[in-house]
C-alpha cells in the first residue's frame, strides 16, 4: 500500500513546458533592438531640446541688444570687441546648467552710399555638450538702423 501512495505523489512533468533557449534568445534580441532605438531617440531629443533652448536664448540676447542700440544716438553706434554674453534664465544670479553662456561679436557697418544708415551684425556662439564631446554653434543676426532725424 505504501508503494501505491508514493506513486500517486509523483508529479508527472511535461517535457514541453517552459521556453527553449532559442525562444529566449529571440525575445532578448527583439527587446535589445527596441531598447537601443528608444534610448537613441531619448538622447537625441535631449540634445535637440538643449540646442533649441540655447538658440532661442541667443536670439533673445541679440534682439535685446539691437533694441538697446536703437535707443542710442545714431552717431554713437560703434563696433564692439568680442566679449562674453550670458542670460540668467531662472533669475538665480548664480551659474546654473540652464543659463546661456556664450560669446558675442557685434559689428557696426556703415553704408558706403548712405551716411544715414548702418547695419548691426551680431554673431552669437556657444558650446554644446553632445555624446561626451563638445561642439561650437554659431548664430548670426543683423538689422539696419537709420538716422531718423536725417530722413525725409
C-alpha positions as CSV (number, residue, x, y, z in Angstrom):
1,X,0.0,0.0,0.0
2,X,2.8,2.3,0.8
3,X,4.3,2.0,-2.7
4,X,1.0,2.9,-4.3
5,X,0.8,6.1,-2.3
6,X,4.4,7.1,-3.3
7,X,3.5,6.6,-6.9
8,X,0.4,8.7,-6.5
9,X,2.5,11.6,-5.1
10,X,4.9,11.5,-8.1
11,X,4.4,14.6,-10.3
12,X,4.5,14.0,-14.0
13,X,6.2,16.8,-15.8
14,X,5.5,17.8,-19.3
15,X,8.7,17.8,-21.3
16,X,7.4,20.7,-23.4
17,X,6.7,23.2,-20.5
18,X,8.8,26.4,-20.4
19,X,10.7,28.3,-23.1
20,X,13.5,26.9,-25.2
21,X,16.9,28.7,-25.3
22,X,16.2,29.8,-28.9
23,X,12.9,31.5,-27.9
24,X,14.6,33.3,-25.0
25,X,17.4,34.5,-27.3
26,X,15.0,35.7,-30.0
27,X,12.9,37.7,-27.5
28,X,16.0,39.2,-25.9
29,X,17.2,40.3,-29.3
30,X,13.9,42.0,-30.1
31,X,13.9,43.7,-26.7
32,X,17.5,44.9,-27.2
33,X,16.7,46.4,-30.7
34,X,13.7,48.2,-29.2
35,X,15.6,49.4,-26.2
36,X,18.5,50.8,-28.2
37,X,16.2,52.6,-30.6
38,X,14.3,54.2,-27.7
39,X,17.4,55.2,-25.8
40,X,18.9,56.8,-29.0
41,X,15.7,58.7,-29.5
42,X,15.7,60.0,-25.9
43,X,19.3,61.1,-26.1
44,X,18.7,62.8,-29.5
45,X,15.6,64.7,-28.2
46,X,17.6,65.8,-25.1
47,X,20.3,67.3,-27.3
48,X,17.8,68.9,-29.6
49,X,15.9,70.4,-26.7
50,X,19.2,71.9,-25.3
51,X,20.2,73.3,-28.7
52,X,16.8,74.8,-29.3
53,X,16.7,76.4,-25.9
54,X,20.1,78.0,-26.3
55,X,19.3,79.1,-29.8
56,X,16.2,81.0,-28.5
57,X,18.3,82.4,-25.7
58,X,20.9,83.7,-28.1
59,X,18.2,85.2,-30.3
60,X,16.7,86.9,-27.2
61,X,20.1,88.3,-26.3
62,X,20.7,89.6,-29.8
63,X,17.2,91.1,-30.0
64,X,17.6,92.8,-26.6
65,X,21.0,94.3,-27.7
66,X,19.6,95.5,-31.0
67,X,16.7,97.3,-29.2
68,X,19.2,98.9,-26.8
69,X,21.2,100.2,-29.8
70,X,18.1,101.6,-31.5
71,X,17.6,103.9,-28.4
72,X,21.1,105.3,-28.6
73,X,22.0,108.4,-30.7
74,X,22.9,107.3,-34.3
75,X,26.5,108.7,-34.1
76,X,27.3,106.5,-31.0
77,X,26.8,103.2,-32.8
78,X,30.2,101.6,-33.0
79,X,31.7,98.1,-33.4
80,X,32.3,96.3,-30.1
81,X,35.1,93.8,-29.4
82,X,34.3,90.2,-28.8
83,X,33.0,89.6,-25.3
84,X,31.0,87.1,-23.3
85,X,27.3,87.1,-23.2
86,X,25.1,85.4,-20.7
87,X,21.4,85.2,-19.7
88,X,20.3,84.2,-16.3
89,X,17.2,82.1,-17.2
90,X,16.0,81.4,-13.7
91,X,16.9,84.8,-12.1
92,X,19.1,83.0,-9.6
93,X,22.1,85.2,-10.3
94,X,24.3,82.1,-9.9
95,X,25.8,79.9,-12.6
96,X,23.4,77.1,-13.4
97,X,23.1,74.5,-16.2
98,X,20.1,76.3,-17.7
99,X,21.8,79.6,-18.2
100,X,23.0,80.6,-21.6
101,X,26.7,81.3,-21.7
102,X,28.3,82.2,-24.9
103,X,30.3,84.8,-26.8
104,X,29.1,87.7,-28.9
105,X,30.7,89.8,-31.6
106,X,28.9,93.0,-32.6
107,X,29.9,94.7,-35.8
108,X,28.5,98.1,-37.0
109,X,28.9,98.6,-40.7
110,X,28.1,102.0,-42.2
111,X,26.6,102.0,-45.7
112,X,29.1,103.3,-48.3
113,X,26.4,105.2,-50.3
114,X,24.2,106.3,-47.4
115,X,25.6,108.1,-44.4
116,X,22.2,107.9,-42.6
117,X,22.1,104.1,-42.4
118,X,24.2,101.5,-40.5
119,X,23.9,97.7,-40.3
120,X,24.3,95.9,-37.0
121,X,25.6,92.3,-37.3
122,X,25.7,90.1,-34.2
123,X,27.4,86.8,-34.1
124,X,26.5,84.6,-31.1
125,X,28.4,81.4,-30.4
126,X,28.3,78.9,-27.6
127,X,29.4,75.4,-26.8
128,X,27.0,72.4,-26.6
129,X,28.0,69.1,-25.0
130,X,27.0,66.1,-27.0
131,X,27.9,62.4,-26.6
132,X,30.8,63.2,-24.3
133,X,32.2,65.8,-26.7
134,X,31.7,69.5,-27.3
135,X,30.8,71.4,-30.4
136,X,30.6,75.1,-31.0
137,X,27.4,76.5,-32.5
138,X,27.0,79.9,-34.2
139,X,24.0,82.1,-35.0
140,X,24.0,85.3,-36.9
141,X,21.6,88.2,-36.6
142,X,21.5,91.6,-38.4
143,X,19.4,94.6,-38.9
144,X,19.6,98.1,-40.4
145,X,19.3,101.2,-38.3
146,X,18.6,104.6,-39.9
147,X,19.3,108.1,-38.6
148,X,15.7,109.1,-38.4
149,X,16.5,112.8,-37.8
150,X,18.1,113.0,-41.3
151,X,15.4,111.1,-43.2
152,X,12.8,112.9,-45.2
